[in-house]
Amino acid sequence: MLFDLDGTIIDSIALILSSYRHTLTAHGFAQVADADWMRGVGTPLRVQLKPWARSPEHLAELALTYREHNLAHHDQMITAYPGVVELVRQIQGRGLATGVVTSKNREGTRRGLALVGLDETFDVLVCADDVVQPKPHPEPVLKAVAQLGADPATTLFVGDSIHDLHSGRAAGVLTGAVLWGPFTRAELESAEPDYWFSDVAEMGRLVAGGE
């Protein structure tokens, strides 16, 4: 079973938006609507910031500003979604291999997982700096499946964004849309996930074989 991170395991949306706003202000750009940032949630930082970059070096500067602000406020603004930590442990207790497939870099991923008590818990982590083609490309999910030695037909990838679902679908795994994150069912329906999870308990029942 594979999980996205932001918006699925940890509630980091307010921090993400704050970090983007800070980055534009620090570099003298006009602000954009939060909805514009939200459309890119689930894709890597470099993809989100590229429209403002004048060069690769400038893109690196923008990303550094973002990360410095993000890390400075990280521990005060990040929480686990209620019940998710317990659910992950329940899944692992049933003998299922688990992984995180995220568009966040490895440093930020490990810090977020450690904050909510899930460091060193997952069998594999596939982060933005581990792939050439990020989500919605299938490469991140395919890499996690390969590292686990799993069968795509019996692997479920759950995430909160359209990019997660497209990546999973293209990789040939089962997909699950979580609705406790920032996106609504209407925003995700076009990806046609195999499962919908309105809350953590619903996912738990599936894992337990109750549905």
Z-matrix of the N, CA and C atoms (Angstrom, degrees):
N
C 1 1.448
C 2 1.519 1 108.28
N 3 1.315 2 116.39 1 129.13
C 4 1.465 3 122.72 2 -177.10
C 5 1.515 4 109.63 3 -113.08
N 6 1.336 5 115.29 4 142.67
C 7 1.450 6 122.26 5 -178.69
C 8 1.525 7 110.96 6 -124.14
N 9 1.309 8 116.34 7 138.91
C 10 1.454 9 120.93 8 160.88
C 11 1.531 10 106.79 9 -70.33
N 12 1.335 11 117.13 10 167.69
C 13 1.467 12 120.37 11 -178.62
C 14 1.530 13 111.82 12 -103.82
N 15 1.338 14 116.86 13 -73.18
C 16 1.462 15 121.10 14 -175.84
C 17 1.525 16 110.70 15 -69.74
N 18 1.329 17 115.76 16 126.32
C 19 1.448 18 120.37 17 -179.30
C 20 1.516 19 113.87 18 86.08
N 21 1.347 20 115.88 19 -3.78
C 22 1.465 21 120.91 20 179.99
C 23 1.525 22 110.75 21 -123.22
N 24 1.334 23 116.24 22 -56.20
C 25 1.467 24 120.86 23 175.67
C 26 1.522 25 110.38 24 -93.56
N 27 1.326 26 116.58 25 -47.49
C 28 1.463 27 120.25 26 -177.76
C 29 1.524 28 111.06 27 -115.74
N 30 1.311 29 114.52 28 144.03
C 31 1.459 30 121.60 29 176.23
C 32 1.520 31 107.87 30 -91.37
N 33 1.314 32 115.27 31 98.33
C 34 1.459 33 122.25 32 -175.30
C 35 1.519 34 112.12 33 -123.46
N 36 1.318 35 117.61 34 10.20
C 37 1.465 36 120.64 35 -171.88
C 38 1.528 37 111.68 36 -63.29
N 39 1.340 38 117.78 37 -43.33
C 40 1.467 39 119.87 38 179.56
C 41 1.530 40 110.78 39 -61.22
N 42 1.324 41 116.82 40 -39.46
C 43 1.465 42 120.49 41 178.59
C 44 1.526 43 111.11 42 -67.47
N 45 1.314 44 117.33 43 -41.45
C 46 1.462 45 120.75 44 178.74
C 47 1.522 46 110.79 45 -60.03
N 48 1.317 47 116.64 46 -48.77
C 49 1.468 48 120.21 47 -179.61
C 50 1.515 49 111.11 48 -63.48
N 51 1.325 50 117.55 49 -42.60
C 52 1.461 51 121.47 50 178.23
C 53 1.523 52 111.02 51 -59.71
N 54 1.331 53 116.66 52 -39.21
C 55 1.465 54 121.09 53 -178.22
C 56 1.529 55 111.47 54 -69.53
N 57 1.321 56 116.78 55 -37.66
C 58 1.466 57 119.29 56 176.20
C 59 1.530 58 110.99 57 -67.09
N 60 1.319 59 116.83 58 -43.98
C 61 1.469 60 119.87 59 179.24
C 62 1.529 61 110.42 60 -60.15
N 63 1.312 62 116.44 61 -45.45
C 64 1.459 63 121.03 62 179.56
C 65 1.527 64 111.21 63 -59.96
N 66 1.327 65 116.37 64 -41.96
C 67 1.464 66 120.40 65 -177.49
C 68 1.516 67 111.24 66 -63.27
N 69 1.333 68 117.54 67 -44.74
C 70 1.470 69 119.77 68 178.93
C 71 1.524 70 110.89 69 -64.00
N 72 1.313 71 117.33 70 -43.19
C 73 1.463 72 120.51 71 179.87
C 74 1.526 73 110.96 72 -63.00
N 75 1.327 74 116.18 73 -45.26
C 76 1.466 75 120.45 74 -177.11
C 77 1.525 76 112.20 75 -63.09
N 78 1.336 77 116.83 76 -27.13
C 79 1.462 78 120.18 77 -178.05
C 80 1.528 79 112.70 78 -105.61
N 81 1.324 80 116.08 79 12.50
C 82 1.462 81 120.08 80 171.74
C 83 1.506 82 115.72 81 78.65
N 84 1.329 83 118.27 82 20.95
C 85 1.458 84 120.94 83 179.02
C 86 1.525 85 110.56 84 -97.38
N 87 1.314 86 115.87 85 152.16
C 88 1.463 87 120.72 86 174.43
C 89 1.525 88 109.36 87 -70.11
N 90 1.306 89 115.37 88 149.47
C 91 1.448 90 120.11 89 179.51
C 92 1.530 91 110.91 90 -72.95
N 93 1.334 92 115.07 91 154.95
C 94 1.462 93 121.64 92 173.61
C 95 1.518 94 107.86 93 -119.29
N 96 1.305 95 116.56 94 164.82
C 97 1.462 96 120.74 95 -178.67
C 98 1.521 97 110.57 96 -66.56
N 99 1.323 98 115.54 97 145.76
C 100 1.463 99 119.91 98 176.92
C 101 1.523 100 111.46 99 -56.06
N 102 1.324 101 116.78 100 -32.96
C 103 1.464 102 120.30 101 -179.30
C 104 1.531 103 111.23 102 -60.77
N 105 1.328 104 116.54 103 -31.87
C 106 1.462 105 119.49 104 178.24
C 107 1.523 106 110.96 105 -67.78
N 108 1.320 107 116.30 106 -41.25
C 109 1.459 108 119.57 107 176.46
C 110 1.527 109 110.61 108 -65.74
N 111 1.317 110 116.06 109 -40.70
C 112 1.460 111 120.03 110 -175.77
C 113 1.527 112 111.99 111 -61.95
N 114 1.313 113 117.35 112 -31.65
C 115 1.466 114 119.67 113 179.27
C 116 1.523 115 111.77 114 -62.18
N 117 1.315 116 116.69 115 -25.10
C 118 1.464 117 120.02 116 -179.69
C 119 1.509 118 114.16 117 -99.09
N 120 1.337 119 118.07 118 -2.52
C 121 1.463 120 120.12 119 178.40
C 122 1.527 121 108.93 120 -60.15
N 123 1.315 122 115.48 121 129.41
C 124 1.463 123 120.77 122 -174.26
C 125 1.512 124 112.28 123 106.89
N 126 1.345 125 116.69 124 -7.53
C 127 1.459 126 121.62 125 174.26
C 128 1.527 127 108.05 126 -112.14
N 129 1.339 128 118.09 127 160.82
C 130 1.468 129 120.19 128 -174.97
C 131 1.527 130 113.54 129 -66.23
N 132 1.311 131 114.33 130 158.82
C 133 1.456 132 122.48 131 179.68
C 134 1.526 133 111.49 132 -55.97
N 135 1.326 134 116.60 133 -42.95
C 136 1.472 135 119.13 134 -177.03
C 137 1.525 136 111.90 135 -63.35
N 138 1.324 137 116.49 136 -30.53
C 139 1.464 138 120.57 137 178.31
C 140 1.525 139 109.77 138 -70.88
N 141 1.322 140 116.41 139 -42.91
C 142 1.459 141 121.22 140 -178.96
C 143 1.528 142 111.97 141 -65.25
N 144 1.326 143 117.19 142 -38.61
C 145 1.465 144 121.04 143 -173.77
C 146 1.531 145 113.69 144 -90.80
N 147 1.310 146 117.62 145 -10.67
C 148 1.471 147 120.71 146 -174.99
C 149 1.526 148 113.96 147 -56.63
N 150 1.349 149 120.81 148 -38.08
C 151 1.473 150 119.23 149 -179.60
C 152 1.522 151 114.08 150 -59.70
N 153 1.319 152 118.69 151 -20.97
C 154 1.461 153 121.53 152 -178.91
C 155 1.534 154 112.34 153 -97.41
N 156 1.315 155 117.19 154 -7.25
C 157 1.463 156 120.35 155 -173.90
C 158 1.528 157 111.71 156 -85.46
N 159 1.317 158 115.74 157 130.91
C 160 1.468 159 121.00 158 177.93
C 161 1.526 160 112.27 159 -85.73
N 162 1.334 161 116.45 160 -16.39
C 163 1.458 162 121.94 161 -177.91
C 164 1.525 163 107.89 162 -164.89
N 165 1.328 164 117.74 163 168.18
C 166 1.470 165 119.08 164 175.48
C 167 1.520 166 112.37 165 -58.27
N 168 1.329 167 116.27 166 -36.23
C 169 1.459 168 120.08 167 179.66
C 170 1.531 169 110.92 168 -67.57
N 171 1.319 170 116.08 169 -39.37
C 172 1.459 171 119.73 170 177.80
C 173 1.529 172 110.85 171 -67.01
N 174 1.315 173 116.34 172 -37.79
C 175 1.461 174 119.85 173 176.95
C 176 1.530 175 109.93 174 -60.60
N 177 1.313 176 116.65 175 -40.64
C 178 1.466 177 120.36 176 178.19
C 179 1.529 178 110.66 177 -63.69
N 180 1.321 179 117.49 178 -37.29
C 181 1.463 180 121.21 179 178.27
C 182 1.530 181 110.79 180 -66.14
N 183 1.321 182 116.35 181 -43.59
C 184 1.456 183 120.40 182 177.87
C 185 1.525 184 110.53 183 -60.72
N 186 1.318 185 116.20 184 -45.12
C 187 1.462 186 120.34 185 -179.48
C 188 1.522 187 111.25 186 -63.73
N 189 1.327 188 117.11 187 -38.30
C 190 1.458 189 120.42 188 178.75
C 191 1.526 190 110.87 189 -64.36
N 192 1.333 191 117.20 190 -42.97
C 193 1.465 192 120.76 191 177.43
C 194 1.531 193 110.30 192 -59.94
N 195 1.310 194 116.38 193 -45.57
C 196 1.467 195 121.01 194 178.04
C 197 1.518 196 110.57 195 -57.55
N 198 1.327 197 116.44 196 -50.86
C 199 1.463 198 120.42 197 -173.91
C 200 1.530 199 111.55 198 -66.25
N 201 1.320 200 116.97 199 -37.99
C 202 1.467 201 119.32 200 179.26
C 203 1.526 202 110.71 201 -62.39
N 204 1.329 203 116.55 202 -44.66
C 205 1.469 204 120.41 203 177.87
C 206 1.524 205 110.35 204 -66.05
N 207 1.318 206 115.91 205 -43.42
C 208 1.454 207 120.88 206 -177.35
C 209 1.531 208 111.15 207 -61.40
N 210 1.314 209 116.95 208 -46.75
C 211 1.455 210 120.58 209 -178.08
C 212 1.525 211 111.71 210 -69.75
N 213 1.338 212 116.75 211 -33.57
C 214 1.462 213 120.03 212 -179.52
C 215 1.526 214 111.84 213 -65.07
N 216 1.333 215 116.97 214 -28.94
C 217 1.463 216 121.22 215 -176.77
C 218 1.531 217 112.84 216 -110.64
N 219 1.317 218 116.20 217 1.10
C 220 1.457 219 121.91 218 -170.45
C 221 1.526 220 113.60 219 -55.68
N 222 1.322 221 115.95 220 -55.23
C 223 1.461 222 119.02 221 -170.82
C 224 1.526 223 112.97 222 -70.26
N 225 1.329 224 116.92 223 -21.43
C 226 1.466 225 120.36 224 179.14
C 227 1.525 226 112.36 225 -85.42
N 228 1.333 227 117.37 226 -19.26
C 229 1.461 228 120.18 227 -171.63
C 230 1.533 229 114.23 228 -115.42
N 231 1.325 230 117.50 229 -3.93
C 232 1.463 231 120.69 230 -176.50
C 233 1.524 232 110.03 231 -103.37
N 234 1.316 233 116.08 232 134.57
C 235 1.463 234 121.65 233 171.64
C 236 1.525 235 108.43 234 -139.02
N 237 1.312 236 115.88 235 158.95
C 238 1.461 237 120.57 236 171.96
C 239 1.518 238 108.45 237 -81.85
N 240 1.315 239 116.80 238 144.16
C 241 1.462 240 119.34 239 172.49
C 242 1.533 241 108.79 240 -63.67
N 243 1.320 242 117.88 241 140.32
C 244 1.464 243 120.72 242 -176.25
C 245 1.532 244 112.52 243 -54.12
N 246 1.324 245 115.27 244 127.65
C 247 1.455 246 121.38 245 175.68
C 248 1.512 247 115.60 246 86.79
N 249 1.338 248 118.33 247 -11.13
C 250 1.464 249 119.59 248 -174.58
C 251 1.527 250 111.63 249 -70.29
N 252 1.314 251 117.83 250 -42.29
C 253 1.467 252 120.26 251 -179.57
C 254 1.520 253 109.82 252 -59.96
N 255 1.309 254 116.47 253 -45.18
C 256 1.460 255 120.88 254 179.06
C 257 1.530 256 111.06 255 -63.89
N 258 1.327 257 116.50 256 -37.80
C 259 1.463 258 120.60 257 178.62
C 260 1.526 259 111.34 258 -63.38
N 261 1.324 260 116.91 259 -44.49
C 262 1.466 261 120.42 260 178.94
C 263 1.521 262 110.02 261 -58.72
N 264 1.313 263 116.23 262 -43.60
C 265 1.470 264 119.65 263 -179.74
C 266 1.527 265 111.17 264 -68.11
N 267 1.316 266 117.11 265 -34.79
C 268 1.462 267 120.99 266 175.85
C 269 1.529 268 110.36 267 -62.64
N 270 1.335 269 115.82 268 -44.84
C 271 1.464 270 120.96 269 -179.91
C 272 1.523 271 110.50 270 -61.75
N 273 1.326 272 116.11 271 -45.08
C 274 1.462 273 119.40 272 -179.88
C 275 1.520 274 111.00 273 -67.27
N 276 1.330 275 116.95 274 -32.92
C 277 1.449 276 121.13 275 177.92
C 278 1.520 277 113.30 276 -65.00
N 279 1.321 278 115.84 277 -21.87
C 280 1.463 279 120.51 278 177.41
C 281 1.531 280 111.60 279 -88.22
N 282 1.336 281 116.10 280 4.37
C 283 1.458 282 120.26 281 175.02
C 284 1.505 283 115.41 282 87.45
N 285 1.331 284 117.46 283 10.52
C 286 1.463 285 120.20 284 179.36
C 287 1.525 286 110.41 285 -83.93
N 288 1.325 287 116.33 286 136.73
C 289 1.462 288 121.04 287 172.46
C 290 1.523 289 108.75 288 -70.96
N 291 1.334 290 116.13 289 144.20
C 292 1.463 291 120.64 290 -176.95
C 293 1.520 292 110.81 291 -132.82
N 294 1.330 293 114.47 292 152.59
C 295 1.453 294 120.29 293 176.74
C 296 1.510 295 111.48 294 -150.73
N 297 1.313 296 115.30 295 160.95
C 298 1.465 297 122.58 296 173.50
C 299 1.520 298 107.83 297 -111.67
N 300 1.319 299 115.90 298 130.89
C 301 1.466 300 122.48 299 176.56
C 302 1.516 301 106.26 300 -122.99
N 303 1.330 302 116.48 301 108.72
C 304 1.454 303 121.00 302 -170.25
C 305 1.519 304 112.00 303 -135.87
N 306 1.324 305 115.47 304 156.12
C 307 1.465 306 121.38 305 174.78
C 308 1.523 307 111.59 306 -93.05
N 309 1.323 308 117.17 307 6.43
C 310 1.462 309 122.25 308 174.11
C 311 1.527 310 108.68 309 -87.05
N 312 1.349 311 116.41 310 152.17
C 313 1.458 312 117.71 311 178.49
C 314 1.527 313 110.29 312 -72.47
N 315 1.334 314 116.03 313 167.80
C 316 1.462 315 120.70 314 -171.96
C 317 1.525 316 112.04 315 -65.08
N 318 1.316 317 117.21 316 -39.17
C 319 1.464 318 119.49 317 179.82
C 320 1.532 319 111.18 318 -59.64
N 321 1.330 320 115.85 319 -48.58
C 322 1.458 321 119.86 320 -179.76
C 323 1.513 322 112.29 321 -67.06
N 324 1.334 323 116.28 322 -36.00
C 325 1.464 324 120.59 323 178.15
C 326 1.520 325 111.04 324 -62.08
N 327 1.314 326 116.28 325 -48.84
C 328 1.467 327 120.08 326 -178.91
C 329 1.527 328 110.99 327 -63.74
N 330 1.321 329 116.62 328 -37.93
C 331 1.463 330 118.89 329 -179.87
C 332 1.526 331 110.80 330 -66.30
N 333 1.320 332 117.12 331 -43.18
C 334 1.461 333 120.64 332 179.06
C 335 1.518 334 112.16 333 -63.47
N 336 1.321 335 116.74 334 -43.24
C 337 1.462 336 120.28 335 179.32
C 338 1.526 337 111.20 336 -66.24
N 339 1.322 338 116.93 337 -39.90
C 340 1.465 339 119.96 338 178.74
C 341 1.523 340 111.14 339 -63.67
N 342 1.311 341 116.62 340 -38.61
C 343 1.462 342 120.58 341 -177.72
C 344 1.517 343 111.94 342 -61.47
N 345 1.345 344 116.99 343 -34.72
C 346 1.462 345 119.92 344 -177.56
C 347 1.532 346 112.55 345 -99.88
N 348 1.331 347 116.56 346 9.13
C 349 1.452 348 120.51 347 175.07
C 350 1.506 349 115.31 348 83.82
N 351 1.332 350 117.53 349 21.73
C 352 1.464 351 120.51 350 -179.73
C 353 1.529 352 112.09 351 -116.10
N 354 1.333 353 117.36 352 19.18
C 355 1.459 354 119.23 353 176.39
C 356 1.524 355 109.43 354 -69.30
N 357 1.317 356 116.00 355 143.62
C 358 1.468 357 123.04 356 -178.95
C 359 1.534 358 112.15 357 59.87
N 360 1.320 359 116.85 358 23.21
C 361 1.462 360 120.45 359 -177.48
C 362 1.524 361 111.89 360 -96.50
N 363 1.324 362 116.88 361 -41.46
C 364 1.465 363 120.62 362 -173.93
C 365 1.522 364 111.46 363 -83.07
N 366 1.322 365 115.10 364 149.02
C 367 1.460 366 120.22 365 -179.39
C 368 1.522 367 111.90 366 -70.72
N 369 1.327 368 117.30 367 -36.16
C 370 1.468 369 120.81 368 177.76
C 371 1.525 370 109.83 369 -140.03
N 372 1.327 371 114.76 370 150.81
C 373 1.466 372 122.29 371 170.04
C 374 1.518 373 107.04 372 -125.19
N 375 1.327 374 116.56 373 128.17
C 376 1.462 375 121.30 374 172.26
C 377 1.523 376 106.33 375 -119.09
N 378 1.335 377 115.30 376 113.26
C 379 1.458 378 122.04 377 -172.64
C 380 1.530 379 110.33 378 -114.54
N 381 1.333 380 115.68 379 175.85
C 382 1.465 381 119.78 380 -176.00
C 383 1.514 382 111.99 381 -59.15
N 384 1.346 383 116.89 382 -35.25
C 385 1.458 384 119.63 383 -177.54
C 386 1.530 385 112.94 384 -82.97
N 387 1.324 386 117.08 385 6.64
C 388 1.463 387 121.13 386 177.82
C 389 1.518 388 113.47 387 -101.97
N 390 1.336 389 117.35 388 -5.95
C 391 1.459 390 120.16 389 -173.51
C 392 1.523 391 111.33 390 -130.45
N 393 1.310 392 115.08 391 160.29
C 394 1.468 393 121.42 392 173.92
C 395 1.521 394 109.77 393 -90.58
N 396 1.338 395 115.82 394 -42.90
C 397 1.459 396 122.08 395 -178.37
C 398 1.529 397 108.59 396 -110.75
N 399 1.333 398 118.23 397 107.69
C 400 1.469 399 120.30 398 -178.56
C 401 1.528 400 112.07 399 -78.48
N 402 1.337 401 115.49 400 172.52
C 403 1.470 402 119.91 401 171.83
C 404 1.531 403 109.07 402 -53.95
N 405 1.336 404 117.94 403 139.57
C 406 1.464 405 129.39 404 15.69
C 407 1.533 406 116.06 405 -86.37
N 408 1.333 407 118.35 406 6.98
C 409 1.457 408 120.90 407 174.29
C 410 1.536 409 108.72 408 -64.17
N 411 1.326 410 118.54 409 149.99
C 412 1.471 411 120.12 410 -178.52
C 413 1.519 412 115.02 411 -73.48
N 414 1.343 413 118.26 412 -11.44
C 415 1.467 414 119.65 413 -172.94
C 416 1.532 415 113.91 414 -51.81
N 417 1.327 416 120.76 415 -46.88
C 418 1.470 417 118.69 416 -177.68
C 419 1.529 418 112.92 417 -60.58
N 420 1.314 419 117.18 418 -43.15
C 421 1.460 420 120.39 419 -179.90
C 422 1.527 421 110.27 420 -68.62
N 423 1.309 422 117.35 421 -43.25
C 424 1.463 423 120.55 422 178.52
C 425 1.528 424 111.15 423 -60.33
N 426 1.321 425 116.48 424 -37.68
C 427 1.459 426 119.99 425 179.96
C 428 1.524 427 110.85 426 -66.16
N 429 1.331 428 116.79 427 -41.80
C 430 1.462 429 120.14 428 178.20
C 431 1.521 430 111.12 429 -64.32
N 432 1.319 431 116.70 430 -43.36
C 433 1.463 432 120.89 431 178.74
C 434 1.528 433 110.40 432 -60.51
N 435 1.331 434 116.42 433 -43.62
C 436 1.465 435 120.51 434 -179.54
C 437 1.527 436 110.76 435 -64.99
N 438 1.313 437 117.53 436 -42.69
C 439 1.468 438 120.23 437 -178.68
C 440 1.524 439 111.46 438 -65.65
N 441 1.315 440 117.17 439 -32.09
C 442 1.460 441 120.86 440 178.18
C 443 1.527 442 112.67 441 -82.24
N 444 1.339 443 116.45 442 -13.75
C 445 1.459 444 119.88 443 -173.62
C 446 1.516 445 111.22 444 65.13
N 447 1.326 446 115.96 445 34.13
C 448 1.462 447 121.79 446 -173.86
C 449 1.528 448 111.46 447 -93.11
N 450 1.319 449 114.44 448 166.19
C 451 1.460 450 122.39 449 174.77
C 452 1.527 451 107.23 450 -97.00
N 453 1.337 452 119.07 451 120.55
C 454 1.459 453 120.03 452 179.43
C 455 1.521 454 113.44 453 -53.84
N 456 1.330 455 116.64 454 -33.79
C 457 1.469 456 120.41 455 -176.80
C 458 1.519 457 112.67 456 -66.92
N 459 1.337 458 116.74 457 -20.53
C 460 1.466 459 119.93 458 179.75
C 461 1.519 460 111.22 459 -119.12
N 462 1.327 461 115.96 460 23.95
C 463 1.464 462 121.98 461 177.22
C 464 1.522 463 108.74 462 -111.04
N 465 1.311 464 116.49 463 133.57
C 466 1.461 465 122.62 464 177.83
C 467 1.518 466 109.07 465 -113.16
N 468 1.329 467 116.17 466 126.25
C 469 1.471 468 122.01 467 175.49
C 470 1.516 469 108.06 468 -110.89
N 471 1.333 470 116.16 469 120.21
C 472 1.458 471 120.32 470 -178.78
C 473 1.529 472 109.69 471 -110.79
N 474 1.328 473 115.22 472 138.55
C 475 1.455 474 120.66 473 179.51
C 476 1.503 475 110.60 474 -158.55
N 477 1.327 476 114.46 475 172.05
C 478 1.463 477 120.10 476 -174.87
C 479 1.515 478 113.46 477 -104.67
N 480 1.336 479 118.22 478 -12.46
C 481 1.464 480 119.78 479 -173.73
C 482 1.517 481 112.22 480 -113.06
N 483 1.305 482 115.34 481 161.05
C 484 1.458 483 121.80 482 177.89
C 485 1.528 484 110.55 483 -61.91
N 486 1.340 485 116.12 484 -31.01
C 487 1.465 486 120.71 485 -179.54
C 488 1.528 487 110.97 486 -68.83
N 489 1.334 488 116.81 487 -37.94
C 490 1.466 489 120.31 488 175.13
C 491 1.524 490 110.61 489 -59.69
N 492 1.315 491 115.37 490 -48.62
C 493 1.462 492 120.60 491 -174.26
C 494 1.523 493 111.78 492 -67.45
N 495 1.317 494 117.08 493 -39.08
C 496 1.463 495 119.73 494 177.45
C 497 1.531 496 110.55 495 -66.21
N 498 1.326 497 116.81 496 -39.79
C 499 1.462 498 120.60 497 179.30
C 500 1.522 499 110.78 498 -62.72
N 501 1.326 500 116.23 499 -45.64
C 502 1.452 501 119.93 500 179.33
C 503 1.506 502 113.01 501 -64.81
N 504 1.318 503 115.66 502 -43.28
C 505 1.467 504 120.19 503 179.51
C 506 1.525 505 110.25 504 -60.95
N 507 1.334 506 116.91 505 -45.03
C 508 1.467 507 120.49 506 -179.06
C 509 1.523 508 112.06 507 -66.41
N 510 1.331 509 116.64 508 -26.10
C 511 1.463 510 120.65 509 179.63
C 512 1.527 511 112.40 510 -83.97
N 513 1.320 512 116.97 511 -7.21
C 514 1.448 513 120.37 512 176.73
C 515 1.514 514 115.17 513 83.09
N 516 1.365 515 116.70 514 16.86
C 517 1.464 516 119.44 515 176.66
C 518 1.524 517 109.25 516 -98.92
N 519 1.325 518 115.93 517 168.81
C 520 1.457 519 120.55 518 171.33
C 521 1.521 520 109.01 519 -72.45
N 522 1.318 521 116.32 520 146.86
C 523 1.461 522 119.60 521 -178.62
C 524 1.521 523 110.63 522 -122.99
N 525 1.334 524 114.70 523 145.58
C 526 1.448 525 121.08 524 177.42
C 527 1.510 526 110.50 525 -132.26
N 528 1.320 527 116.95 526 130.02
C 529 1.456 528 122.36 527 179.75
C 530 1.519 529 109.40 528 -97.84
N 531 1.332 530 116.44 529 122.49
C 532 1.462 531 120.09 530 176.37
C 533 1.530 532 108.68 531 -93.87
N 534 1.312 533 114.93 532 137.55
C 535 1.463 534 120.82 533 -175.43
C 536 1.519 535 112.60 534 -108.61
N 537 1.340 536 117.52 535 10.65
C 538 1.468 537 118.91 536 174.33
C 539 1.531 538 111.37 537 -90.94
N 540 1.326 539 117.39 538 -2.74
C 541 1.455 540 121.25 539 176.42
C 542 1.519 541 111.13 540 -86.53
N 543 1.331 542 118.12 541 -157.84
C 544 1.461 543 121.19 542 -173.10
C 545 1.523 544 115.65 543 -83.12
N 546 1.333 545 118.28 544 -6.99
C 547 1.460 546 119.86 545 -173.17
C 548 1.526 547 111.50 546 -109.43
N 549 1.309 548 114.64 547 148.12
C 550 1.460 549 121.32 548 -178.18
C 551 1.528 550 110.58 549 -91.49
N 552 1.321 551 114.37 550 166.70
C 553 1.468 552 119.98 551 176.45
C 554 1.523 553 110.23 552 -59.43
N 555 1.320 554 117.61 553 -41.04
C 556 1.462 555 120.65 554 -178.82
C 557 1.529 556 111.27 555 -61.12
N 558 1.329 557 116.76 556 -33.88
C 559 1.467 558 120.50 557 -179.48
C 560 1.530 559 112.34 558 -75.78
N 561 1.316 560 117.36 559 -17.52
C 562 1.461 561 121.13 560 -175.62
C 563 1.523 562 113.98 561 -110.06
N 564 1.312 563 117.44 562 -10.56
C 565 1.463 564 120.94 563 -171.93
C 566 1.526 565 113.62 564 -59.28
N 567 1.324 566 117.37 565 -32.81
C 568 1.469 567 119.19 566 -176.49
C 569 1.524 568 112.38 567 -64.14
N 570 1.349 569 117.63 568 -20.12
C 571 1.467 570 121.02 569 179.73
C 572 1.526 571 111.74 570 -81.99
N 573 1.321 572 117.77 571 -10.21
C 574 1.464 573 123.50 572 176.30
C 575 1.530 574 112.64 573 49.94
N 576 1.328 575 117.60 574 60.11
C 577 1.469 576 119.17 575 178.53
C 578 1.521 577 111.88 576 -64.60
N 579 1.312 578 115.65 577 156.11
C 580 1.464 579 120.66 578 178.36
C 581 1.521 580 111.36 579 -73.05
N 582 1.331 581 116.57 580 -30.94
C 583 1.459 582 121.43 581 -178.53
C 584 1.526 583 110.05 582 -134.80
N 585 1.327 584 113.85 583 148.79
C 586 1.466 585 121.62 584 171.94
C 587 1.526 586 107.58 585 -116.75
N 588 1.315 587 116.50 586 134.45
C 589 1.455 588 120.86 587 178.66
C 590 1.530 589 109.00 588 -124.38
N 591 1.314 590 114.96 589 105.13
C 592 1.460 591 119.10 590 -179.81
C 593 1.514 592 111.75 591 -75.96
N 594 1.330 593 116.43 592 -25.38
C 595 1.460 594 120.01 593 176.74
C 596 1.519 595 109.26 594 -152.64
N 597 1.319 596 115.06 595 172.30
C 598 1.463 597 120.87 596 -176.43
C 599 1.525 598 110.91 597 -65.16
N 600 1.318 599 117.16 598 -37.37
C 601 1.467 600 120.60 599 -179.12
C 602 1.530 601 111.19 600 -59.85
N 603 1.308 602 116.74 601 -36.15
C 604 1.465 603 120.35 602 179.35
C 605 1.522 604 111.47 603 -63.77
N 606 1.324 605 115.94 604 -40.93
C 607 1.460 606 119.27 605 176.79
C 608 1.525 607 110.25 606 -67.16
N 609 1.311 608 116.69 607 -39.37
C 610 1.450 609 120.43 608 178.47
C 611 1.504 610 112.71 609 -59.77
N 612 1.337 611 116.74 610 -38.84
C 613 1.448 612 119.81 611 178.62
C 614 1.522 613 112.14 612 -66.06
N 615 1.329 614 116.11 613 -37.63
C 616 1.466 615 119.40 614 176.71
C 617 1.524 616 110.79 615 -62.58
N 618 1.328 617 116.05 616 -46.83
C 619 1.456 618 120.63 617 -178.86
C 620 1.517 619 110.85 618 -62.80
N 621 1.326 620 116.25 619 -36.86
C 622 1.460 621 120.59 620 -179.15
C 623 1.531 622 112.57 621 -77.00
N 624 1.337 623 116.31 622 -5.72
C 625 1.453 624 120.20 623 179.01
C 626 1.499 625 113.53 624 82.42
N 627 1.358 626 115.00 625 19.18
C 628 1.457 627 118.83 626 -178.04
C 629 1.509 628 114.41 627 -87.18
N 630 1.358 629 117.18 628 -4.15
C 631 1.462 630 119.42 629 -179.21
C 632 1.525 631 108.72 630 -136.28
